[in-house]
């Protein structure tokens, strides 16, 4: 049985403390679908409540660390110490509509030397409360689902590849850019899926369920944990131009080495022809 570090144990316990709360709220939101008021306000409260619980749990363990939060924004800590990057409910729209596909995402991001911004992610966990699937990774220790070692897909041919993505929607994303990329990639691959939770998409790339993933306009809390999990599972994660700073550019392309290279060529060609 693989052993967690003390830090990963802290993260896992925090996620599992929030999970029953989210499951209860998810059951309630399914009932609210038929109400006049609708569930949107309720989901917002569920999201914020989950985040408060996570912050309280993580602060108990590391009181001098800061936070980057989806709901609460940035909370300053000791600038020489790591910070938590937290999404308490990735897949909020799924949750809102009673679709059981959402996750808690927690990552640890290290400060850059000299305190000039934030650098690499060294620990990450993506936890799906409905299925009780826990995906986690620590730098140089591999990626895991519970106690099972993860490896990215071994497929080499785009014609066999199943690729995940996120699609722009009302007020979010660049539909023209996405359409160009879709038009370049779709004719070459076996299928495209859009499930609405980037953290889980990346976890599924790490597990070999998907052969690749691309999306732009993502926030750090959407991808910080999932990117580390893919890399520790042997995958490549870059921005659309092949650079190593996808969090800063808010562009993610993830796959095994061969599929990544082939997708990158198609994607780069679509951007050049814009």
C-alpha positions, -999 to +999 in steps of 0.1 A: +000+000+000+014+034-010+019+058+018+009+095+017+031+123+029+019+142+059+009+171+036-011+148+013-029+134+043-039+169+053-053+175+019-071+142+017-087+147+051-099+182+042-115+170+010-132+141+027-146+164+054-163+185+027-175+156+006-205+145+027-216+181+028-215+184-010-233+150-014-261+162+009-263+195-010-263+177-043-293+157-031-311+189-022-303+206-055-319+178-074-352+185-055-348+222-061-348+216-099-386+215-097-390+245-074-400+280-086-370+297-071-346+273-088-313+260-074-288+287-085-287+306-052-285+273-032-256+261-053-237+293-047-242+289-009-231+252-011-199+263-030-191+290-005-198+267+025-175+240+011-148+265+005-150+279+041-147+243+055-116+236+033-099+269+043-105+262+080-092+226+077-061+236+057-053+266+079-053+244+110-025+224+094-005+252+078-016+285+095+011+306+077+003+295+042-018+317+018-046+307-005-059+312-040-096+304-040-123+303-066-148+320-044-127+340-019-099+352-041-064+355-028-056+353+009-020+364+017+003+342+038+040+341+044+054+349+010+083+325+015+059+296+021+037+277-004+001+285-010-031+264-014-049+266-047-085+255-041-116+248-061-143+235-037-166+226-065-153+222-100-182+214-123-207+239-107-230+239-137-232+201-136-240+203-099-266+230-106-284+207-131-283+175-110-255+159-130-232+138-108-199+149-123-180+174-102-149+174-080-129+191-052-095+202-064-067+212-040-031+219-049+001+232-033+020+258-053+055+269-044+068+305-044+093+315-070+128+323-057+129+359-044+092+359-038+085+370-074+052+353-080+043+316-079+060+286-094+056+249-097+028+228-082+043+200-060+012+183-045-023+179-059-056+161-052-088+158-073-116+141-054-150+131-069-175+130-040-201+110-058-179+081-070-154+084-041-125+085-066-094+102-052-067+111-077-035+125-063+002+132-070+033+145-053+063+157-073+086+128-082+063+103-064+040+094-093+003+098-097-023+076-081-060+068-079-064+056-043-035+031-042-034+023-079-005+038-099-017+058-129-001+060-163-013+080-193-027+062-223-002+044-245-021+050-277+000+065-305-025+070-334-048+100-334-074+079-352-078+059-320-076+088-296-105+101-274-099+137-266-116+158-239-122+196-241-142+225-227-165+245-249-169+283-246-203+294-234-222+325-225-197+352-215-168+327-212-141+317-237-132+325-273-157+306-295-139+316-328-106+302-316-122+270-302-140+264-335-108+267-354-091+242-331-120+219-332-121+220-370-084+211-371-085+183-345-119+166-349-114+150-383-083+132-372-095+116-339-119+089-327-140+112-306-143+144-285-160+146-251-171+176-230-180+167-195-177+201-178-151+197-151-115+204-161-099+189-130-116+155-137-108+157-174-071+160-165-074+132-139-089+110-166-060+118-189-037+107-162-057+075-158-056+067-195-094+071-199-089+101-222-059+102-246-057+140-244-073+173-233-073+209-245-090+240-232-084+277-228-097+304-204-091+282-174-083+295-139-054+282-118-078+265-094-093+245-123-061+229-134-033+232-108-038+198-092-048+180-124-018+192-144+006+177-117-013+145-118-010+142-155+028+150-154+034+125-126+015+099-147+040+103-175+021+129-196+030+162-211+012+194-202+019+227-220+002+258-232-011+259-268+023+270-281+042+243-264+054+265-235+058+252-199+036+279-182+000+268-190-014+283-157-001+318-166-013+316-202-046+300-192-042+274-220-038+237-214-029+209-238-023+175-221-016+140-234+011+114-237+043+124-255+033+112-290-004+123-289+007+156-274+031+163-303+005+154-329-023+175-312+001+204-308+009+205-346-028+205-354-036+231-328-007+254-337-017+252-373-052+263-365-038+293-345-015+303-373-043+303-398-064+326-377 
